[in-house]
């Protein structure tokens, strides 16, 4: 099936989203659960913009990711720095993060491929650093890690048939995020990470994971390179590392006693509040594809 036909079919499936989301909002509101409609409206913007940028080509996707990464760098700087040093710290963060989106596609085991993974390590250690180290090294560490992790979405795009892998992976992560939020709000229950992410529940994670696996099989026509087992495993990889990315971002916010990274996305918070799952899932899914397709 040509990519254009697959893109149209993916879009048609996404057009069914309001048929599920809006009734869910009505039910949630009837139960006294607020805030879901705002998330729906923001996703109505994010989903077509991201999928269209990928469809239009690698340069367009890079431009979208670069703009999003720049906004996220500003949020990182504001979270870590004093007002008097915001501008130079932002320039440093942008200089350290954005070039990763432009680097050529290497083999995963090549020096450049390994470097992408290595520079993510200091960022991962950020939440446990003492305050003085976070103040000095926090911005460059997080900027490097953010740029390197988002660059794996560009690497996915550049693979043979990569635009389809981007549509598939983004759809799975987006559905997981949305349904985790809805499931947690609707069902409540045990909260496994009360200090890091007090609003997340086991029921929410379960609903998000189940919905993500389901949508992966609905959209399996977009990734004919994967058999039925690999489709399910790929969805679980995306869900697991998307959850970890979300938890990591929550750990950063808790270190700064912040609820959100910003407010540019309205009820969804800041740009980094939406990029966290994508940053966590992108590199893991790329590594998964590298393993199963080679």
C-alpha positions, -999 to +999 in steps of 0.1 A: +000+000+000+015+034-010+025+058+018-002+083+007-030+057+011-016+046+045-015+082+056-051+087+046-062+056+064-043+066+096-060+100+094-094+084+090-088+064+121-078+095+140-110+112+129-129+086+149-111+098+180-138+124+189-164+097+188-146+080+217-131+110+235-162+133+237-185+107+252-157+098+276-156+135+286-193+136+292-191+105+314-161+119+333-179+152+339-210+133+352-187+117+377-173+150+388-140+145+370-128+177+354-101+187+329-104+160+303-120+183+276-090+206+277-066+178+271-088+166+242-087+200+225-050+203+228-045+168+213-068+178+184-040+203+175-009+182+183-019+150+165-025+165+130+004+188+132+029+161+141+015+135+116+014+161+088+049+173+095+062+137+091+042+132+060+056+163+044+091+150+048+122+149+071+129+186+068+095+195+080+096+170+109+130+184+119+117+219+119+088+209+141+110+190+166+135+219+166+109+245+174+094+222+201+129+215+215+137+252+216+106+259+237+115+230+259+150+244+264+135+277+275+114+258+300+144+240+313+164+272+317+135+290+335+132+260+358+169+260+366+182+296+363+180+331+376+163+358+355+196+376+349+211+345+333+181+332+313+192+344+279+228+331+279+217+298+294+190+294+268+216+301+240+238+273+255+209+249+258+198+255+222+234+251+210+238+218+228+204+203+219+194+214+184+224+201+164+215+165+173+184+168+151+206+176+120+233+149+124+233+121+098+218+087+104+244+063+118+243+026+126+231+022+162+265+007+171+286+033+154+304+060+174+278+086+166+250+062+174+266+053+207+273+090+214+235+097+212+229+072+240+259+083+261+249+120+263+215+109+277+232+095+308+240+128+326+204+139+320+191+107+336+212+113+367+198+149+370+171+142+396+196+127+421+223+154+417+229+177+447+215+212+443+249+229+435+256+204+407+221+208+393+225+246+393+258+244+374+254+214+351+216+209+350+209+230+319+236+215+296+229+180+308+192+182+302+196+200+269+220+174+256+198+146+267+167+162+252+182+169+218+198+134+215+166+116+226+144+136+202+168+130+173+158+093+173+124+104+158+144+119+129+163+086+127+130+067+125+118+091+098+150+084+078+147+046+078+133+029+047+096+033+051+104+054+082+074+078+078+051+049+086+071+039+117+068+075+129+030+075+124+027+042+142+050+050+171+035+085+177+000+071+176+008+045+201+024+070+225-004+095+221-031+070+227-012+057+258-009+092+272-045+101+266-060+069+279-037+068+310-050+103+319-086+092+313-082+059+331-066+075+361-093+102+363-122+078+358-111+048+378-088+063+405-072+036+427-037+029+439-010+056+432+023+038+428+045+070+427+029+094+452+061+115+455+071+116+418+037+117+401+008+117+426-019+118+399-008+086+382-026+054+392-021+018+384-055+017+368-045+046+346-013+029+335-032-003+328-058+014+307-031+033+288-011+002+281-041-018+269-053+010+247-018+014+232-016-023+224-050-022+208-043+008+186-010-009+176-029-038+160-055-014+145-026+005+128-005-026+121-013-021+083+011+009+085+041-014+095+039-045+073+076-051+081+065-063+115+047-095+122+018-097+148+041-106+177+065-078+168+037-053+166+026-061+201+062-061+215+068-027+197+037-012+214+049-025+248+084-010+242+068+024+233+044+023+263+070+012+288+097+038+279+070+065+273+059+059+309+095+061+321+100+093+302+070+108+319+082+096+353+116+111+347+101+145+338+079+143+370+110+137+390+126+168+376+095+189+384+093+176+419+130+186+425+119+221+417+084+219+434+068+226+400+035+212+388+043+218+351+072+229+330+052+258+316+018+268+303+022+271+265-001+241+260-028+253+283-042+225+305-014+202+293+012+224+308+045+231+290+061+217+259+083+194+279+052+180+296+043+166+261+078+158+249+087+136+279+070+105+267+082+110+231+118+115+243+116+083+264+099+062+237+117+073+205+152+059+211+138+026+226+116+020+196+144+028+172+166+003+190+138-023+189+134-018+151+172-020+146+171-054+165+141-070+148+148-057+112+185-065+110 
